[in-house]
Amino acid sequence: QAKILSSPCLVLSLLSLHWALLQLGRAFPSNSDYLQRGWQRLLEEGEGCAECRPEECPVPRGCLAGTVRDACDCCWECANLEGQICDLDNTNHFYGKCGEHLECRLDAGDLQHGEVPEPQCACLSHLALCGSDGKTYPQICRFLEVTRAHPDANLTVVHEGPCESEPQITSPPYDTWNVTGQDVIFGCEVFAYPMASIEWRKDGTEMLLPGDDPHISVQVSGAP
């Protein structure tokens, strides 16, 4: 015969789970605060939502993804960052909600690899931005993280798309040894926007390669 747990037993059970989480958090310190927030939400759901008193709400700090309302729609709490596990719908309030310009979605790629998909926060935009600090940000979500982490910098978006940058040789060509008659490949990686034009020259001459020599070819790709 099934028995219904009394309210004190339920609270003790939830507290036991909370204590177990704290022990797990010590083993994984990078996720302890994140998981502890989930168990705190579970405890609050067990107790139910009390009367909302905004003046008693704690002030969230260091929220790089902005703030969202809690499960009781009363206090503000830190939103989840890009890549963090999130609650896929509003029926559960364990992992939390995604922040500004983010949405909670399942990665279909995990299904192809036989993994159990977990909903994660993903940025709604994939358009690169140029910041007033001269740096290129992959999308608006990463830009907002930096602006919230460094509010005194007063960063703004200069324009959409990457910032213009001078060519920088990130991987220069190196001398190589080879057997006579075999092919020789030299590589040179340059970072620049717009894409830089790379010229190959032979030592001791001003002749640009490949020139008219049918045995020499030059290939250029604009991969990121």
Residue frames as a rotation matrix with the C-alpha (Angstrom) as fourth column:
GLN 1
0.576 0.817 0.000 0.00
0.817 -0.576 0.000 0.00
0.000 0.000 -1.000 0.00
ALA 2
-0.221 -0.673 0.706 1.44
0.640 -0.646 -0.415 3.34
0.736 0.360 0.574 -1.07
LYS 3
0.275 0.221 -0.936 1.95
0.897 -0.409 0.167 5.97
-0.346 -0.885 -0.311 1.59
ILE 4
0.620 -0.015 0.784 1.93
0.397 -0.856 -0.330 9.70
0.677 0.516 -0.525 1.07
LEU 5
-0.383 -0.840 -0.384 4.97
0.842 -0.146 -0.520 11.44
0.381 -0.523 0.763 2.51
SER 6
0.602 0.526 -0.601 4.14
0.746 -0.639 0.189 14.13
-0.284 -0.562 -0.777 4.99
SER 7
0.913 -0.207 0.352 5.40
0.000 -0.861 -0.508 17.66
0.408 0.464 -0.786 4.38
PRO 8
0.589 -0.755 0.288 8.32
-0.677 -0.268 0.685 17.34
-0.440 -0.599 -0.669 6.89
CYS 9
0.291 -0.477 0.829 9.44
0.300 0.869 0.394 14.08
-0.908 0.134 0.396 5.22
LEU 10
0.739 0.030 0.673 9.32
0.672 -0.103 -0.733 15.71
0.047 0.994 -0.096 1.80
VAL 11
0.877 -0.429 0.215 11.39
-0.423 -0.903 -0.074 18.64
0.226 -0.026 -0.974 2.99
LEU 12
0.394 -0.757 0.522 13.92
-0.470 0.322 0.822 16.28
-0.790 -0.569 -0.229 4.61
SER 13
0.434 -0.199 0.879 14.16
0.645 0.749 -0.149 14.28
-0.629 0.632 0.453 1.39
LEU 14
0.857 -0.090 0.507 14.76
0.361 -0.597 -0.717 17.41
0.367 0.797 -0.479 -0.63
LEU 15
0.735 -0.621 0.271 17.34
-0.671 -0.612 0.419 18.63
-0.095 -0.490 -0.867 1.86
SER 16
0.369 -0.596 0.713 19.11
0.028 0.774 0.632 15.27
-0.929 -0.214 0.303 1.60
LEU 17
0.571 -0.124 0.812 19.25
0.814 0.219 -0.538 15.65
-0.111 0.968 0.226 -2.16
HIS 18
0.915 -0.230 0.332 20.52
-0.143 -0.953 -0.266 19.18
0.378 0.195 -0.905 -1.72
TRP 19
0.556 -0.742 0.374 23.32
-0.563 -0.005 0.826 17.96
-0.612 -0.670 -0.421 0.59
ALA 20
0.355 -0.404 0.843 24.26
0.534 0.828 0.172 15.26
-0.767 0.389 0.510 -1.93
LEU 21
0.799 -0.039 0.600 24.50
0.533 -0.417 -0.736 17.90
0.279 0.908 -0.313 -4.63
LEU 22
0.834 -0.515 0.200 26.83
-0.552 -0.784 0.283 20.01
0.011 -0.347 -0.938 -2.51
GLN 23
0.310 -0.737 0.601 29.14
-0.132 0.593 0.795 17.01
-0.942 -0.325 0.086 -2.16
LEU 24
0.426 -0.101 0.899 29.00
0.839 0.416 -0.351 16.54
-0.338 0.904 0.262 -5.93
GLY 25
0.955 -0.031 0.294 29.72
0.099 -0.904 -0.415 20.23
0.279 0.426 -0.861 -6.40
ARG 26
0.595 -0.793 0.131 32.92
-0.533 -0.267 0.803 19.90
-0.602 -0.548 -0.581 -4.38
ALA 27
0.089 -0.547 0.832 34.07
0.444 0.770 0.459 17.18
-0.892 0.328 0.312 -6.79
PHE 28
-0.153 -0.068 0.986 33.21
0.972 -0.192 0.137 19.39
0.180 0.979 0.096 -9.78
PRO 29
-0.279 0.016 -0.960 33.79
0.615 -0.765 -0.192 22.95
-0.737 -0.644 0.204 -8.61
SER 30
-0.988 -0.137 -0.068 33.34
0.039 -0.656 0.754 24.48
-0.148 0.742 0.653 -12.06
ASN 31
-0.522 0.852 -0.023 29.67
0.038 0.050 0.998 23.44
0.852 0.520 -0.058 -12.10
SER 32
-0.687 0.238 -0.687 28.84
0.720 0.353 -0.597 23.55
0.101 -0.905 -0.414 -8.38
ASP 33
-0.768 0.407 -0.495 27.22
-0.114 -0.846 -0.520 26.98
-0.631 -0.343 0.696 -8.39
TYR 34
-0.659 0.504 -0.559 25.34
-0.700 -0.139 0.701 26.18
0.276 0.853 0.444 -11.58
LEU 35
-0.471 0.473 -0.745 23.93
0.226 0.881 0.416 22.88
0.853 0.028 -0.522 -10.25
GLN 36
-0.804 0.157 -0.573 23.26
0.573 -0.050 -0.818 24.29
-0.157 -0.986 -0.050 -6.80
ARG 37
-0.773 0.557 -0.304 20.95
-0.575 -0.817 -0.036 26.83
-0.269 0.147 0.952 -8.39
GLY 38
-0.446 0.608 -0.657 18.99
-0.443 0.487 0.752 23.95
0.777 0.627 0.052 -9.93
TRP 39
-0.473 0.250 -0.845 18.53
0.667 0.727 -0.159 22.17
0.575 -0.639 -0.511 -6.64
GLN 40
-0.907 0.175 -0.383 17.58
0.162 -0.695 -0.701 25.43
-0.389 -0.697 0.602 -4.98
ARG 41
-0.607 0.723 -0.331 14.81
-0.761 -0.406 0.506 25.82
0.231 0.559 0.796 -7.55
LEU 42
-0.355 0.458 -0.815 13.65
0.069 0.882 0.466 22.27
0.932 0.109 -0.345 -6.81
LEU 43
-0.733 0.056 -0.678 13.47
0.679 0.117 -0.725 23.04
0.039 -0.992 -0.123 -3.10
GLU 44
-0.861 0.417 -0.291 11.47
-0.334 -0.896 -0.293 26.17
-0.383 -0.155 0.911 -3.79
GLU 45
-0.459 0.721 -0.519 9.03
-0.584 0.195 0.788 24.23
0.669 0.665 0.331 -5.96
GLY 46
-0.476 0.249 -0.844 8.53
0.534 0.844 -0.052 21.74
0.699 -0.475 -0.534 -3.12
GLU 47
-0.747 0.169 -0.643 7.71
0.538 -0.416 -0.733 24.56
-0.392 -0.893 0.220 -0.76
GLY 48
0.274 0.849 0.452 5.54
0.962 -0.247 -0.119 26.38
0.011 0.468 -0.884 -3.30
CYS 49
-0.488 -0.414 0.768 5.64
0.514 -0.848 -0.130 30.04
0.705 0.332 0.627 -4.22
ALA 50
-0.267 0.342 -0.901 5.05
0.874 -0.308 -0.376 32.41
-0.407 -0.888 -0.217 -1.36
GLU 51
0.813 0.568 -0.128 3.72
0.492 -0.788 -0.369 35.93
-0.310 0.237 -0.921 -1.64
CYS 52
0.175 -0.774 0.608 6.00
0.858 -0.183 -0.480 37.99
0.483 0.606 0.632 -3.85
ARG 53
0.865 -0.038 -0.501 7.93
0.279 -0.793 0.542 40.64
-0.418 -0.608 -0.675 -1.97
PRO 54
0.709 -0.590 0.386 10.39
0.410 -0.099 -0.907 42.26
0.573 0.801 0.172 -4.36
GLU 55
0.570 -0.505 0.648 12.07
-0.664 -0.747 0.003 44.20
0.483 -0.432 -0.762 -1.58
GLU 56
0.546 -0.348 0.762 13.25
-0.543 0.546 0.638 40.91
-0.638 -0.762 0.109 -0.08
CYS 57
0.972 -0.175 0.157 14.72
0.234 0.653 -0.720 39.58
0.023 0.737 0.676 -3.33
PRO 58
0.215 -0.964 -0.157 18.52
0.405 -0.058 0.912 39.21
-0.888 -0.260 0.378 -3.48
VAL 59
0.653 -0.069 -0.754 20.27
-0.588 -0.674 -0.447 41.31
-0.478 0.735 -0.481 -6.11
PRO 60
0.775 -0.396 0.492 21.89
0.538 0.821 -0.188 39.06
-0.330 0.410 0.850 -8.77
ARG 61
0.534 -0.688 -0.491 25.46
-0.574 -0.722 0.388 40.01
-0.622 0.075 -0.780 -9.61
GLY 62
-0.498 -0.867 -0.010 27.90
-0.544 0.304 0.782 39.05
-0.675 0.395 -0.623 -12.34
CYS 63
0.278 0.690 0.668 25.17
0.232 0.627 -0.744 37.94
-0.932 0.362 0.014 -14.75
LEU 64
-0.669 -0.689 -0.280 26.99
-0.120 -0.271 0.955 37.78
-0.734 0.672 0.099 -18.10
ALA 65
-0.821 0.443 0.360 23.85
0.528 0.350 0.774 36.66
0.217 0.825 -0.521 -19.96
GLY 66
-0.507 0.659 0.555 21.53
-0.453 -0.752 0.478 39.15
0.733 -0.009 0.680 -18.28
THR 67
-0.894 0.270 0.357 18.75
-0.277 0.292 -0.915 38.39
-0.351 -0.917 -0.187 -15.81
VAL 68
-0.501 0.801 -0.326 15.43
-0.114 0.313 0.943 36.52
0.858 0.510 -0.066 -15.97
ARG 69
0.108 0.642 0.759 12.54
-0.943 -0.175 0.283 36.02
0.314 -0.747 0.586 -13.58
ASP 70
-0.827 -0.404 0.391 12.69
-0.535 0.781 -0.323 33.04
-0.175 -0.476 -0.862 -11.24
ALA 71
-0.865 0.477 -0.156 10.27
0.373 0.818 0.438 30.09
0.337 0.320 -0.885 -11.20
CYS 72
-0.229 0.799 -0.557 7.80
0.867 -0.092 -0.489 32.09
-0.442 -0.595 -0.672 -9.08
ASP 73
-0.003 0.168 0.986 7.99
0.786 -0.609 0.106 35.04
0.618 0.775 -0.130 -11.50
CYS 74
0.893 0.292 -0.343 8.99
0.450 -0.609 0.653 37.29
-0.018 -0.737 -0.676 -8.62
CYS 75
0.505 -0.788 -0.353 12.73
-0.116 -0.467 0.877 37.81
-0.855 -0.402 -0.327 -8.18
TRP 76
0.764 -0.388 -0.516 15.42
-0.598 -0.122 -0.792 38.35
0.244 0.914 -0.325 -10.79
GLU 77
0.549 -0.645 0.532 18.18
-0.012 0.630 0.776 35.76
-0.836 -0.433 0.338 -11.18
CYS 78
-0.340 -0.781 -0.524 21.14
-0.640 -0.216 0.738 35.22
-0.689 0.586 -0.426 -13.50
ALA 79
0.765 0.563 -0.313 20.22
-0.591 0.422 -0.688 33.81
-0.255 0.711 0.655 -16.89
ASN 80
0.482 -0.568 0.668 22.11
0.333 0.823 0.460 30.90
-0.811 0.001 0.586 -18.43
LEU 81
-0.080 -0.661 -0.746 24.99
-0.626 -0.549 0.554 31.50
-0.776 0.511 -0.370 -20.82
GLU 82
0.505 0.146 -0.851 25.50
-0.837 0.325 -0.441 30.09
0.212 0.934 0.287 -24.29
GLY 83
-0.266 -0.595 -0.758 26.30
-0.429 0.778 -0.460 26.38
0.863 0.203 -0.462 -24.08
GLN 84
-0.863 0.000 0.505 24.79
-0.488 0.255 -0.835 25.86
-0.128 -0.967 -0.221 -20.62
ILE 85
-0.749 0.643 -0.160 22.04
0.574 0.750 0.330 23.31
0.332 0.155 -0.930 -20.06
CYS 86
-0.847 0.511 0.146 18.60
-0.531 -0.829 -0.179 24.90
0.029 -0.229 0.973 -19.84
ASP 87
-0.431 0.817 0.384 14.92
0.157 0.487 -0.860 24.12
-0.889 -0.310 -0.338 -19.27
LEU 88
-0.901 0.010 0.434 13.37
0.432 0.099 0.896 23.36
-0.034 0.995 -0.093 -22.66
ASP 89
-0.149 0.901 0.408 9.89
0.392 -0.325 0.861 24.49
0.908 0.288 -0.304 -21.63
ASN 90
-0.401 0.059 0.914 8.18
-0.609 -0.763 -0.218 26.33
0.685 -0.644 0.342 -18.79
THR 91
0.663 0.687 -0.298 6.92
-0.251 0.579 0.776 23.18
0.705 -0.440 0.557 -17.05
ASN 92
0.545 -0.562 -0.622 10.27
0.816 0.524 0.242 22.58
0.190 -0.640 0.744 -15.32
HIS 93
0.771 -0.360 0.526 12.44
-0.366 -0.926 -0.096 25.03
0.521 -0.118 -0.845 -13.42
PHE 94
0.844 -0.528 -0.092 15.66
0.448 0.601 0.662 23.17
-0.294 -0.600 0.744 -12.67
TYR 95
-0.055 -0.946 0.319 18.49
0.991 -0.014 0.131 24.36
-0.119 0.323 0.939 -14.92
GLY 96
-0.174 0.050 -0.983 17.06
0.258 -0.961 -0.095 27.82
-0.950 -0.271 0.154 -15.56
LYS 97
0.804 0.554 0.217 16.24
0.406 -0.244 -0.881 30.05
-0.435 0.796 -0.421 -18.51
CYS 98
-0.067 -0.820 0.568 18.50
0.997 -0.070 0.016 31.36
0.027 0.567 0.823 -21.26
GLY 99
-0.273 -0.170 -0.947 19.59
0.456 -0.890 0.029 34.97
-0.847 -0.424 0.320 -21.40
GLU 100
0.419 0.435 -0.797 19.17
-0.333 -0.743 -0.581 37.77
-0.844 0.509 -0.167 -23.90
HIS 101
0.237 -0.218 -0.947 19.43
-0.971 -0.051 -0.232 36.80
0.002 0.975 -0.224 -27.60
LEU 102
-0.868 -0.496 -0.002 19.57
-0.495 0.867 -0.061 33.12
0.032 -0.052 -0.998 -26.53
GLU 103
0.293 0.953 -0.077 17.10
-0.925 0.303 0.227 30.27
0.240 0.004 0.971 -26.86
CYS 104
-0.262 -0.299 0.918 16.96
-0.624 0.778 0.076 26.77
-0.736 -0.553 -0.390 -25.40
ARG 105
0.516 0.400 -0.757 17.21
-0.850 0.350 -0.394 24.10
0.107 0.847 0.521 -28.10
LEU 106
0.614 -0.272 0.741 18.17
-0.048 0.924 0.379 20.47
-0.788 -0.268 0.555 -28.62
ASP 107
-0.184 -0.761 -0.622 21.23
-0.872 -0.165 0.461 19.61
-0.453 0.627 -0.634 -30.69
ALA 108
0.820 0.566 -0.087 20.12
-0.529 0.689 -0.496 17.14
-0.220 0.452 0.864 -33.36
GLY 109
0.211 -0.828 -0.520 23.77
-0.710 0.236 -0.663 16.26
0.672 0.509 -0.538 -33.98
ASP 110
-0.479 -0.367 0.797 23.89
-0.853 0.411 -0.323 14.36
-0.209 -0.835 -0.510 -30.69
LEU 111
0.490 0.743 0.456 21.22
-0.552 0.669 -0.498 11.96
-0.675 -0.007 0.738 -31.98
GLN 112
0.773 -0.237 -0.589 23.40
-0.502 0.338 -0.796 11.04
0.388 0.911 0.142 -34.97
HIS 113
-0.292 -0.954 -0.062 26.26
-0.627 0.240 -0.741 10.09
0.722 -0.178 -0.669 -32.64
GLY 114
0.003 0.381 -0.924 24.00
0.358 0.863 0.357 7.99
0.934 -0.332 -0.134 -30.39
GLU 115
-0.913 -0.352 -0.205 24.24
0.323 -0.317 -0.892 10.43
0.249 -0.881 0.403 -27.49
VAL 116
0.047 0.927 -0.371 21.35
0.997 -0.065 -0.035 11.56
-0.056 -0.369 -0.928 -25.33
PRO 117
-0.289 -0.184 0.939 20.66
0.479 -0.877 -0.024 15.16
0.829 0.443 0.342 -26.38
GLU 118
-0.190 0.194 -0.962 20.55
0.919 -0.310 -0.244 17.81
-0.346 -0.931 -0.119 -23.68
PRO 119
0.689 0.477 0.546 18.88
0.647 -0.744 -0.167 21.17
0.326 0.468 -0.821 -24.24
GLN 120
-0.256 -0.833 -0.490 21.44
0.891 -0.400 0.214 23.97
-0.374 -0.382 0.845 -24.31
CYS 121
0.545 0.367 -0.754 21.31
0.164 -0.929 -0.333 27.72
-0.822 0.058 -0.567 -24.71
ALA 122
-0.221 -0.565 0.795 22.17
0.935 0.110 0.337 28.76
-0.278 0.818 0.504 -28.27
CYS 123
-0.587 -0.072 -0.807 22.61
0.024 -0.997 0.072 32.23
-0.809 0.023 0.587 -29.71
LEU 124
0.444 0.867 0.227 19.90
0.362 0.058 -0.930 33.37
-0.820 0.495 -0.288 -32.10
SER 125
0.908 -0.174 -0.382 22.41
-0.406 -0.593 -0.696 35.17
-0.105 0.786 -0.609 -34.32
HIS 126
0.503 -0.797 0.334 25.58
0.683 0.604 0.411 33.96
-0.529 0.022 0.848 -36.03
LEU 127
0.735 -0.194 0.650 26.55
0.409 -0.637 -0.653 37.33
0.541 0.746 -0.389 -37.50
ALA 128
-0.127 -0.878 -0.461 30.01
0.988 -0.069 -0.140 38.59
0.091 -0.473 0.876 -36.55
LEU 129
0.905 0.413 0.099 30.27
0.389 -0.899 0.200 42.08
0.172 -0.142 -0.975 -35.06
CYS 130
-0.170 -0.945 0.279 33.02
0.608 -0.324 -0.725 44.67
0.776 0.047 0.629 -34.84
GLY 131
0.556 0.354 -0.752 33.35
0.831 -0.265 0.489 46.23
-0.026 -0.897 -0.442 -31.39
SER 132
0.929 -0.169 0.329 34.58
-0.126 -0.981 -0.150 49.69
0.348 0.098 -0.932 -30.49
ASP 133
0.573 -0.771 0.280 37.66
-0.361 0.070 0.930 48.01
-0.736 -0.633 -0.238 -28.97
GLY 134
0.029 -0.560 -0.828 38.74
-0.996 -0.084 0.023 46.93
-0.083 0.824 -0.560 -32.45
LYS 135
-0.824 -0.296 0.482 38.01
-0.330 0.944 0.015 43.26
-0.460 -0.147 -0.876 -31.80
THR 136
-0.414 0.669 -0.618 35.78
-0.681 0.222 0.697 40.97
0.604 0.709 0.364 -33.84
TYR 137
-0.549 0.344 0.762 33.10
-0.589 0.488 -0.644 39.04
-0.594 -0.802 -0.065 -31.95
PRO 138
-0.983 0.078 0.168 31.55
0.167 0.767 0.619 35.89
-0.080 0.636 -0.767 -33.48
GLN 139
-0.216 0.955 0.201 28.00
0.595 -0.034 0.803 37.01
0.774 0.294 -0.561 -32.57
ILE 140
0.049 0.338 0.940 26.00
-0.361 -0.871 0.333 39.39
0.931 -0.355 0.079 -30.39
CYS 141
0.899 0.349 -0.266 25.86
0.086 0.455 0.886 36.95
0.430 -0.819 0.379 -27.45
ARG 142
0.226 -0.898 -0.377 29.63
0.960 0.271 -0.070 36.91
0.165 -0.346 0.924 -26.97
PHE 143
-0.428 -0.347 0.835 29.77
0.316 -0.923 -0.222 40.68
0.847 0.169 0.504 -27.38
LEU 144
0.438 0.677 0.591 27.18
-0.373 -0.461 0.805 41.17
0.818 -0.574 0.051 -24.62
GLU 145
0.769 -0.234 -0.595 29.12
0.586 0.632 0.508 38.83
0.257 -0.739 0.623 -22.32
VAL 146
-0.287 -0.957 0.046 32.19
0.886 -0.283 -0.367 41.04
0.364 -0.064 0.929 -22.65
THR 147
-0.316 0.211 0.925 30.24
-0.057 -0.977 0.204 44.26
0.947 0.012 0.321 -22.17
ARG 148
0.759 0.634 0.149 28.67
-0.213 0.025 0.977 42.92
0.616 -0.773 0.154 -18.95
ALA 149
0.567 -0.630 -0.531 32.01
0.810 0.542 0.222 41.60
0.148 -0.556 0.818 -17.70
HIS 150
-0.583 -0.783 -0.214 33.66
0.793 -0.606 0.057 45.00
-0.174 -0.136 0.975 -18.31
PRO 151
0.449 0.889 0.085 30.94
0.889 -0.436 -0.142 47.63
-0.089 0.139 -0.986 -17.90
ASP 152
0.405 -0.342 -0.848 33.47
0.176 -0.881 0.439 50.45
-0.897 -0.327 -0.296 -17.47
ALA 153
-0.608 -0.698 0.378 34.79
0.473 0.064 0.879 49.86
-0.638 0.713 0.292 -20.99
ASN 154
0.075 0.750 -0.657 31.56
-0.293 -0.613 -0.734 51.25
-0.953 0.248 0.174 -22.52
LEU 155
-0.843 -0.418 0.338 31.85
0.133 0.447 0.885 48.96
-0.521 0.791 -0.322 -25.53
THR 156
0.202 0.890 -0.410 29.58
-0.500 -0.266 -0.824 49.56
-0.842 0.371 0.391 -28.51
VAL 157
0.185 -0.056 0.981 29.01
0.698 0.711 -0.091 47.86
-0.692 0.701 0.170 -31.86
VAL 158
-0.491 -0.448 -0.747 30.79
-0.208 -0.773 0.599 49.77
-0.846 0.450 0.286 -34.62
HIS 159
-0.078 0.501 -0.862 29.34
-0.997 -0.039 0.067 47.78
0.000 0.865 0.502 -37.51
GLU 160
0.746 0.366 0.557 28.17
-0.337 0.928 -0.158 44.34
-0.575 -0.070 0.815 -38.53
GLY 161
0.858 -0.490 -0.153 30.82
0.114 0.471 -0.875 42.02
0.501 0.733 0.460 -39.87
PRO 162
0.412 -0.781 -0.470 34.46
0.909 0.316 0.273 41.55
-0.065 -0.539 0.840 -38.81
CYS 163
0.728 -0.308 -0.613 36.72
-0.089 -0.928 0.361 44.48
-0.680 -0.208 -0.703 -37.99
GLU 164
0.843 -0.534 -0.069 39.29
-0.096 -0.024 -0.995 45.43
0.530 0.845 -0.072 -40.59
SER 165
0.761 -0.629 0.156 42.72
-0.074 0.155 0.985 44.20
-0.644 -0.762 0.072 -39.54
GLU 166
0.269 -0.776 -0.570 46.24
-0.960 -0.264 -0.093 44.40
-0.079 0.573 -0.816 -40.90
PRO 167
0.680 -0.044 -0.732 47.66
-0.260 0.919 -0.297 41.15
0.685 0.392 0.614 -42.31
GLN 168
0.216 -0.606 0.766 49.42
-0.940 0.084 0.332 39.07
-0.266 -0.791 -0.551 -39.69
ILE 169
-0.009 -0.306 -0.952 51.46
-0.560 0.790 -0.249 36.00
0.828 0.531 -0.179 -40.62
THR 170
0.516 0.311 0.798 50.33
-0.853 0.276 0.443 33.42
-0.083 -0.909 0.407 -38.07
SER 171
0.566 -0.380 0.732 52.18
0.136 0.918 0.371 30.48
-0.813 -0.111 0.572 -39.64
PRO 172
0.324 -0.502 -0.802 55.16
-0.845 -0.534 -0.007 31.37
-0.425 0.680 -0.598 -41.88
PRO 173
0.888 -0.087 -0.452 56.73
-0.223 0.777 -0.589 28.96
0.402 0.624 0.670 -44.41
TYR 174
0.532 -0.726 0.435 59.70
-0.473 0.171 0.864 26.89
-0.702 -0.666 -0.252 -43.26
ASP 175
-0.216 -0.710 -0.671 62.71
-0.974 0.200 0.103 25.41
0.061 0.676 -0.735 -45.02
THR 176
0.686 0.470 0.555 62.25
-0.490 0.863 -0.125 21.80
-0.537 -0.186 0.823 -46.04
TRP 177
-0.544 -0.839 -0.022 64.42
-0.665 0.415 0.621 18.90
-0.512 0.353 -0.783 -47.24
ASN 178
0.609 0.772 0.183 63.28
-0.447 0.525 -0.725 16.66
-0.655 0.360 0.664 -50.04
VAL 179
-0.138 -0.591 0.795 64.47
0.428 0.688 0.586 14.14
-0.893 0.421 0.158 -52.62
THR 180
-0.699 -0.199 -0.686 65.23
-0.455 -0.616 0.643 15.47
-0.551 0.762 0.340 -56.08
GLY 181
-0.880 0.408 -0.244 62.24
-0.087 0.365 0.927 15.04
0.467 0.837 -0.285 -58.35
GLN 182
-0.419 0.753 -0.507 59.67
0.901 0.415 -0.128 14.92
0.114 -0.510 -0.852 -55.56
ASP 183
0.237 0.619 0.749 57.00
0.407 -0.763 0.502 17.54
0.882 0.186 -0.433 -54.92
VAL 184
-0.770 -0.444 -0.458 57.67
0.618 -0.341 -0.708 20.23
0.158 -0.829 0.537 -52.31
ILE 185
0.265 0.919 0.291 54.84
0.636 -0.394 0.664 22.03
0.725 0.009 -0.689 -50.50
PHE 186
-0.889 -0.450 -0.087 55.26
0.383 -0.623 -0.683 25.32
0.253 -0.640 0.726 -48.64
GLY 187
0.156 0.982 -0.103 52.49
0.869 -0.086 0.487 26.74
0.469 -0.166 -0.867 -46.50
CYS 188
-0.929 -0.354 0.110 51.83
0.265 -0.842 -0.469 30.24
0.259 -0.407 0.876 -45.20
GLU 189
0.006 0.963 -0.268 48.86
0.956 0.073 0.283 31.18
0.292 -0.258 -0.921 -43.00
VAL 190
-0.927 -0.262 0.267 47.85
0.221 -0.959 -0.176 34.84
0.302 -0.104 0.948 -42.82
PHE 191
-0.115 0.902 -0.416 45.05
0.965 0.003 -0.261 36.40
-0.234 -0.432 -0.871 -40.78
ALA 192
-0.950 -0.128 -0.286 43.50
0.073 -0.978 0.197 39.58
-0.305 0.166 0.938 -42.20
TYR 193
0.007 0.953 0.303 40.17
0.929 0.106 -0.355 41.16
-0.371 0.283 -0.884 -43.08
PRO 194
0.769 0.553 -0.321 39.52
-0.617 0.511 -0.598 41.71
-0.167 0.658 0.734 -45.91
MET 195
0.804 -0.440 0.399 41.45
0.395 0.898 0.195 38.68
-0.444 0.000 0.896 -47.15
ALA 196
0.280 -0.807 -0.520 45.08
-0.479 -0.586 0.653 39.50
-0.832 0.066 -0.551 -47.83
SER 197
0.937 -0.112 -0.330 46.85
-0.277 0.334 -0.901 38.88
0.211 0.936 0.282 -51.12
ILE 198
0.522 -0.771 0.365 49.90
-0.135 0.348 0.928 36.64
-0.842 -0.534 0.077 -50.62
GLU 199
0.789 -0.363 -0.495 52.78
-0.556 -0.081 -0.827 36.80
0.261 0.928 -0.266 -53.07
TRP 200
0.741 -0.593 0.315 55.48
0.310 0.719 0.622 34.13
-0.596 -0.363 0.716 -53.28
ARG 201
0.757 -0.580 -0.300 58.95
-0.633 -0.537 -0.557 35.19
0.162 0.612 -0.774 -54.38
LYS 202
0.782 -0.581 -0.226 62.07
0.552 0.814 -0.182 33.16
0.290 0.018 0.957 -55.04
ASP 203
0.635 -0.593 -0.495 65.17
0.247 -0.452 0.857 34.23
-0.732 -0.667 -0.140 -53.10
GLY 204
-0.379 -0.924 -0.037 67.57
0.351 -0.180 0.919 36.30
-0.856 0.336 0.393 -55.13
THR 205
-0.822 0.171 0.544 65.06
0.515 -0.188 0.836 37.22
0.245 0.967 0.066 -57.83
GLU 206
-0.777 0.596 -0.203 62.12
-0.427 -0.735 -0.526 39.58
-0.463 -0.322 0.826 -58.20
MET 207
-0.708 0.507 -0.491 60.07
-0.334 0.373 0.866 37.04
0.622 0.777 -0.095 -60.12
LEU 208
-0.206 0.742 0.638 56.62
-0.943 0.024 -0.333 36.38
-0.262 -0.670 0.695 -58.68
LEU 209
-0.998 -0.063 0.029 55.65
-0.057 0.980 0.190 32.74
-0.040 0.188 -0.981 -58.38
PRO 210
0.408 -0.323 0.854 54.24
0.294 0.932 0.212 30.71
-0.864 0.164 0.475 -60.02
GLY 211
-0.309 -0.549 -0.777 55.11
-0.581 -0.538 0.611 32.76
-0.753 0.640 -0.152 -63.11
ASP 212
0.308 0.376 -0.874 55.21
-0.946 0.220 -0.238 30.79
0.103 0.900 0.424 -66.36
ASP 213
-0.768 -0.638 -0.042 56.73
-0.625 0.763 -0.168 27.65
0.139 -0.102 -0.985 -64.84
PRO 214
0.102 0.876 -0.471 54.24
-0.617 0.427 0.661 24.77
0.780 0.223 0.584 -65.35
HIS 215
-0.188 -0.243 -0.952 55.82
0.427 0.852 -0.302 22.87
0.884 -0.463 -0.057 -62.45
ILE 216
-0.951 -0.139 -0.277 54.85
0.310 -0.412 -0.857 25.50
0.005 -0.900 0.435 -59.85
SER 217
-0.119 0.959 0.258 51.32
0.416 -0.188 0.890 26.21
0.902 0.213 -0.376 -58.61
VAL 218
-0.984 -0.104 0.144 49.96
-0.069 -0.520 -0.851 28.52
0.163 -0.848 0.504 -55.92
GLN 219
-0.199 0.952 -0.232 46.67
0.592 0.305 0.746 27.84
0.781 0.011 -0.625 -54.12
VAL 220
-0.936 -0.013 0.353 44.81
-0.229 -0.738 -0.634 30.35
0.269 -0.674 0.688 -51.93
SER 221
-0.210 0.903 -0.375 41.78
0.677 0.411 0.611 29.70
0.705 -0.126 -0.698 -49.71
GLY 222
-0.488 0.106 0.866 39.78
-0.401 -0.909 -0.115 32.10
0.775 -0.403 0.486 -47.57
ALA 223
0.123 0.525 -0.842 38.88
0.539 0.677 0.501 29.73
0.833 -0.515 -0.200 -44.75
PRO 224
0.689 0.177 0.703 38.21
-0.404 -0.711 0.575 31.25
0.602 -0.680 -0.418 -41.30
